[in-house]
Amino acid sequence: MLTETFINQHKLPSVFQQTAKEFYIPLADEIALHQKSAETSYFVGINGCQGSGKSTLSDYLKLYLEEKYNLSVIVMSLDDFYYSQDEREILATDVHPLFKTRGVPGTHDTSLIKQALEKIKSAQLPVTIPRFNKATDNPYNLSQWTKIDKQIDIVIFEGWCWGVDAQQESELEVPVNSLEALQDKQAIWRNYANTQLMLHYQPLYKYMDKWVMFKAPSFTDVYAWRLEQEQKLADSLGDKITDAVMNNEQIKNFIQYYQRLTEHSLNTLADKCEHVYILNSVRKIIEHQRRSEK
């Protein structure tokens, strides 16, 4: 019944019932088991490229763990920590014009992430979690942020580059697409993003107790998945649709910002995760790789 309700609320295909039974429920039970022996909040990091299903998994885990185990669970998204348009405009002026567009490391408020994770871990309440409005490309007003005023048992933190380590300098020399070749000829943008990843994102990974990854077949599938995401956003807005909702050509350009680190994660991240769900081109899990706990 719980899964059926979730399917109806999220307008998911009926096949999700089997996916939840085979993969998501065992994962949730395992998380609950480990949480029992944790001295503080238990942190789960989820990585997956755009449209891979990480948000759906996060929401399902939250519902299941709350309903079955009566645990307090919060889902945090890397996307909610994006800088505002004005803040990214400053980056674009001071560092490189490509930072006007949200996406790569350097466009998130990592100090705010660290503050939130540390406060939850040490139970320094209340904690306020930002929310980002992709339709306006800006954070919601402070009054609409999420306020946590009770001890959290489980924190689920998901993000497209969450858990990914920085590349070697030599890997940054050759452009991976036309965006980099034409608009980042001196490699300033990608080098800065890589440095931000190393200095300000990687140190945050230590908070995670367990890592989960959705592994796409390749980056070529991301375009179709991202199109679906944008259509859902447009449908949810109805008559209130804004210029921030992208058309197909804009999405094709937009995902180029993500290509380098998405491909890097597909090549390197799986070995660091306790659970890796291998996806096919229609996002069906075709293999589950498990590794021992750290």
C-alpha positions, -999 to +999 in steps of 0.1 A: +000+000+000+028+024+009+045+018-025+012+021-044+005+055-027+040+067-036+035+056-073+002+075-075+016+107-058+047+108-081+029+096-112+053+067-117+049+037-139+036+005-123+070-012-128+082+009-099+065-016-076+090-043-085+119-019-085+111-008-049+106-044-038+138-057-053+162-028-047+148+002-027+132-016+003+163-038+010+184-006+009+160+012+033+161-018+057+199-018+056+200+020+063+176+015+093+197-013+106+229+008+105+211+038+120+204+019+151+241+016+160+249+052+150+257+076+177+246+106+157+225+112+126+232+086+099+242+102+065+235+086+031+250+102+000+233+095-034+250+103-067+234+102-101+235+122-133+205+144-143+173+124-146+187+092-133+162+088-105+181+098-074+154+122-063+127+096-066+149+071-046+155+097-019+118+106-016+109+069-014+135+061+012+122+090+033+086+078+031+095+041+038+118+048+067+094+072+084+064+049+079+079+015+087+106+025+113+092+057+127+125+075+120+129+112+114+144+116+079+154+147+058+163+148+022+188+174+012+197+182-024+229+198-037+207+217-062+191+236-033+225+252-025+230+270-058+240+306-056+215+332-068+217+348-102+233+379-088+260+359-070+267+339-101+269+371-121+298+382-098+316+349-104+310+354-141+326+388-140+355+380-116+364+345-129+348+334-161+315+342-180+304+305-179+298+307-142+267+327-149+250+293-155+244+271-124+258+236-124+294+230-119+314+231-086+318+268-077+282+276-082+270+261-049+273+277-014+295+250+001+300+269+034+262+267+039+263+229+031+291+224+057+272+245+083+240+225+078+257+191+079+277+200+110+248+214+128+227+183+121+255+160+131+261+178+164+224+184+170+227+221+171+191+230+165+173+246+148+189+242+113+177+260+082+181+244+048+178+265+017+155+257-012+162+266-048+135+275-074+146+263-108+117+280-125+131+314-114+168+302-113+171+317-078+167+305-042+133+307-026+127+335+000+142+327+033+107+323+048+102+293+025+134+275+035+132+242+054+135+245+092+147+215+112+139+218+149+142+182+161+169+156+161+172+139+127+178+101+125+188+099+088+200+125+064+198+117+027+220+140+006+217+137-032+235+155-060+247+151-096+284+155-086+280+146-050+309+122-040+329+129-072+366+137-067+386+163-086+403+154-119+441+155-125+453+188-141+464+168-172+428+156-177+416+192-180+437+201-210+415+186-238+379+200-242+352+174-238+326+192-260+320+223-281+311+244-250+346+240-236+363+242-269+347+275-280+339+292-247+366+280-224+396+280-247+421+288-219+405+262-196+400+288-169+364+278-162+370+241-159+402+245-139+385+268-114+355+244-110+380+215-105+398+235-078+365+243-061+356+206-061+389+196-045+390+223-019+354+228-009+333+197-019+356+167-013+361+177+024+323+174+029+321+138+018+335+127+051+301+133+067+285+105+046+283+071+062+270+053+031+273+060-006+248+050-033+252+056-070+229+054-101+253+046-130+240+056-164+251+037-195+268+068-209+264+106-211+245+103-243+214+091-224+215+122-202+200+145-229+168+124-231+165+121-194+170+159-189+143+166-215+118+146-194+128+166-163+122+199-180+089+188-193+078+178-158+089+213-146+069+229-174+038+208-166+040+216-129+040+253-137+011+253-162+002+289-171+029+302-148+057+289-170+087+313-171+117+319-194+138+298-170+121+267-184+143+256-213+135+244-248+152+213-264+181+233-279+188+251-247+189+218-228+214+204-253+236+233-245+229+233-208+240+196-203+274+204-218+282+222-185+277+188-167+294+165-192+330+166-179+322+156-143+294+133-153+317+112-174+344+114-148+320+101-122+309+073-144+345+062-148+356+066-112+329+068-085+314+033-085+344+018-067+338+041-038+301+033-033+286+006-012+256+003-036+258+009-074+226+005-095+235+000-131+209+015-154+200+009-190+190+036-215+154+037-202+166+039-165+157+004-156+181-012-130+198-041-148+224-048-122+231-041-085+267-040-074+273-042-037+305-035-018+315-039+018+310-011+043+338+014+048 
